[in-house]
Amino acid sequence: MSVLSIIGGQWGDEGKGKVVDLLARQAEVVARYQGGANAGHTVIADGKEVILHLIPTGILHSHVHCIIGSGVVVDPVALVEEIKKLRDGGVHVGSNLVIGKRAHMIMPYHKVLDTHMEELLGVNRIGTTGRGIGPAYSDKAARLGIRVCDLYDEKVLEERVRVSLAIKKRLLEGITLSGEERRALEEDYILEVCAQVREILAPHVRNTDAEILEAITNNKRVLLEGAQGILLDLDMGTYPFVTSSNTGVGGALSGLGMPLRKVDAIVAVMKAYCTRVGQGPFPSELHGEEGERLRSEGGEYGATTGRPRRCGWFDAVAARHAVQVTGTDALIVTKLDVLDNLETIRICVGYEMDGERITIFPAEASILERCTPIFEDFEGWRVPTAGTRRLEDLPPLAREYLNHLERLTAMPIWMVSTGPGREDTIEIQNPFSAIEKD
């Protein structure tokens, strides 16, 4: 048995999709455990770009059993569209994809709420994707949610829709809505949407907690695929500028119904620099021409929204926090090649506020916003690394930079990505081999 959890070690967009796709060749099960269609996992497969929002990245490998766990909030319309798009592209989607009965669904009215909540927050807005993720998780916590299994009990479905809509209409009183938004608050329309997806999704709906346990019992290799990053975690991230779910291994355990001691290793994916989308503190952020240069070199635009990502230097303080609160065993560093042309590369090694040095990641976003980064500077290698596949073929200064990341995070680096393609990867230690050797 080998259960490997792949998590985002920064503010999301670290390249988890490529990593999971690469490791899925050696796995038998890949399971998504939280988030929703706000995820955008990009993979370059056989020269073609594939962006997955809900379906586990393992779907691109025909031998892999893919699970959408109960901790995911599923937009059923978006899921049906994603299945169709994959099939149209020649990807087999059949019994190799299962959806948890306990997973909650995103309804059209959740997106209406999401949009208007952001408007009402004004300058304090979070910067959500507008996909209805937050309102769906809010309904789940308030026991107002509609689950995938409810699609197949029309009496239960009608009652839950009726109650939920009554509350949503009260919440949106006094707000001007478009015709489409008003329709999203009509019971008949919601039930019609449910009817459209019911039969399409039916062959995929299962008790996924039982399937995960069966895979573990049968000693299969299992990959747990996280969405977003630990710095966006609802509890451990830069609250309130966070997502609405737990993005670390705790979210995997609860979102898949997995026993505590069954995860063999946790690997955090981190870029060789940092990015974040939306609002919130970002101490090592680069502004002006420097930030734009890094964004351009890295193609830093959201796979889900197309929004430009904010770019900055690697933040070792934030990275150590991510390692600490997730129990990370090793790192996978991505986009090293994006730094190829820089004369000087900086790493944030601490913060300063009011003359005091801070080396522990603050819980308060208001304090983090006031922090000034303390940098260590390193000479850039200014030699192309794109496509490099062996550690010894990297320029010495690039290897030195990786050594500094290991030193500052106190974590070994198991893999390094040097480009978007599957094979543009340096494998220092195979994660599954590391688990099975122990």
Secondary structure by P-SEA (a helix, b strand, c coil): cbbbbbbbccccccaaaaaaaaacccccbbbbccccccbbbbbbcccbbbbbcccccccccccbbbbbccccccaaaaaaaaaaaaaaacccccccbbbbcccccccaaaaaaaaaaaaaaccccccccccaaaaaaaaaaacccccccccccaaaaaaaaaaaaaaaaaaaccccccaaaaaaacaaaaaaaaaaacccccccccaaaaaaaaaaaaccbbbbbbccccccccccccccccccccccaaaaaaaaccccccccbbbbbbccbbbbccccccccccccaaaaaaaaaacccccccccbbbbbcccaaaaaaaaaaccccbbbbccccccccccbbbbbccccccccccccccccaaaaaabbbbbbbbbbcccccccccccccccaaaaaaaaaaaaaacccccbbbcccccccccccccaaaaaaac
